Amino acid sequence: MDNFQHHSTGLDSPATRHFAITPSDTADVNPRPRALYCRAAGDVVIRDAAWTDLTYTLAVGDVLPFRGVRILATGTTATLYGWE
């Protein structure tokens, strides 16, 4: 039973799907997650919609509420899950 089935989903509501993210220097994340969950600590290099790449250092359990276009393989050492 889903008590919230008639409510619309927004960016501030809980995610309903999760998936492992495989970093890639050539492929965008598909689907684009609403947030990233850090499964194994390390650095993650995220490309945004303006093609700006920045590195974030994450600890296990960190949630980064950012909708990055691409998670680059070069420089990424963290293991990530996407929440959509």
Secondary structure as UniProt FT lines:
FT   TURN            3..6
FT   TURN            11..12
FT   STRAND          18..21
FT   STRAND          35..40
FT   STRAND          42..47
FT   TURN            49..50
FT   STRAND          53..58
FT   TURN            60..61
FT   STRAND          63..64
FT   STRAND          70..72
FT   TURN            74..75
FT   STRAND          79..83
//
